[in-house]
Amino acid sequence: MLEARGITKRFGGLVALNDVTLNVNKGELLGLIGPNGSGKTTLFNVITGFYKPDSGRVIFKGIDITGMRPHKITRLGIGRTFQIPKPFGRMTVLENVMTAAFYGGNASGSEAREIAERWIEYVRLREKAHQEARTLNIVERKLMELARALSTNPELLLLDELVAGLNPSETMEVANLVRRLVDDFGITIVMVEHVMRAVMTISDRVFVLHRGMKLAEGTPEEISRDPRVIEAYLGEQVRL
Amino acid sequence: MKRYLTILALILALALPPFLDEFSLAVLVQTLMWAYLAMSWDVIGGYGGQFSLGHAAFLGLGAYTSTLLLENFGLIPWIGIWISGIVAGGAGALVGFASLRLRGPFFALGTIAFAELTQLLLTYLKDITGGPLGIMINKVGFEYMIFDKQIYYYYLMLAFTVFGVLFLRYFERSKFGIALIALREDEDAAEAVGIDVYRAKVLGASISAFLTGMGGTLYAQWIHYIRPDTLVRLDFSTQIAAIDVVGGAGSPYGGIIGALILVPISLYLNALFGGMVAGLSVLLYGVVLLVVVVLMPGGIYGFLRRILMRRERYARG
């Protein structure tokens, strides 16, 4: 479904991504992990058109989307959330999500409301629907971002640290919501996550980035046994 | 409740003029004109969040376009006003392109530079514009949109002001209006939900300039005499923005509220002290703007709305 081939992205002298190739298959939940600064968010930004790669190509459903403007990529069917939520602060939650249905989902006024209400219900924000988005706490903001991204009617959804900052029971609750998107709605998902338990539990496949390069790729079991991953990533946590 | 208030205000606005003297009417004419200009600014400045301080350029371009068409080709302003809008709208698109690269205060500075450039061009292109001496419009008659009594101007400006409110009310609910509001709140998120931010900014600036350009024709027909330095000046640009911000930017009523409060006071102050204390009205704008921005971030309209909403919540228990 999505192929990122040989992506390299530099910021001045810093090589954020070095010849990374990532394939995402239709209908899977891919966990994208790696220590801080390993290039996960940069990769998201390259795929969604916020950054232009210095080399490499991004192919989505057979279309070369490298360097395309973000709104076009959204309309082609890639939705995303931001690591630090970016709500439309002075709009209500409903308006936030409706805007996405309007533009990204190309819905008419009444359809947009229906779609928005459905996803707001799905992420359990119905009680907050008529509050201004700036009054939400961080968890609610992240859930609203999820509803907003879903309303653009994506085939591929990129989630950037959706569960970071949640307590363990909330984490698993949201992780289950994400898993259901794949199983019940047929949406393909790539999720960047720091919370190991969430990633390892719900991912079909895990891709590990380290210092801008691919370190390993495989099932959660393979990854958690991989000595290189343990050294580069899990090892760090053990030392903590 | 709000509807009755609106209807009452409209009846009052329609019935009041015959009882007023020429000076008071002239004050009201200017109040309505500034209200309309502030609402035009609101499209890109308030809803779009692109703080333009160069809207006097569009006012000037509009005034010059219809006036030159009238003087050289005898085209009546009733038609010329549309061409004024188109010319100003084209210039607005340029400013919109600038907003793609310049953010926040840098965009504001860019628009100031744009207005200065417009003034210089109008001054130096003597053969077309008459240069620094300006153009006097020596015609009277309904077809020239030039009247011998203020009351006619009053109804003309009132029509434009009412149109402005209705337009903004439609605009803020339209698909395009929502795009502009979204990009004001967060440009990246707007792109991420599928909004073409570049297009929305350019189009928004263009619409705002179009409406302001039409206001330029109204201004020229009212004042009869246009000159680059009295028309395209920074304090006009800031006045347009200040009225809207004081009244409540990003709302259909901000322009009217701001103009009703600021324009009459500044005109009376100028009439009283104009000779002695130069720049008194500019000072007034500065002080009121400062007070409102610090104490009432949503402008007067936003402040009133918050109070009303709070009272409603109390009433409900």
Interface residues (C-beta under 8 A of the other chain):
Chain A: T48 G49 F50 R69 P70 H71 K72 T74 R75 G79 R80 F82 K86 P87 F88 G89 R90 M91 E95 T99 A100 F102 Y103 G104 G105 N106 R148 A149 S151 T152
Chain B: K175 I178 A179 I181 A182 E185 D186 D188 A189 A190 E191 A192 V193 G194 I195 D196 V197 Y198
